[in-house]
Amino acid sequence: NFKTQLTNHFHDVSELLRHYLSFKAKAMHEGTAEARTKLAKIKAKMGEKFEYLEHIRNKLPPAEKTTLAPLLTPFLDQLNIPFLDDDSKAF
């Protein structure tokens, strides 16, 4: 059921983002190796979840793509935050 899956993905993405933002602040303020390691693991999980949701979005049948794919876009945007942070540091 897509609705149930969407609810589960919402929960997963919210938790990943919450942990990412928490450990990002901790890594910036404390700078401990433990916080940086945890942050890197969370970021890796966010990347994996992004790829998984992108795969789901791309596999939707054409008839459902126009209605269901936009529901995944906010999740993908949230999962992309750590990587946008990296891109902004490059400049």
Helices and strands as residue ranges (DSSP letters): H 2-29, H 33-59, H 62-79, H 81-89
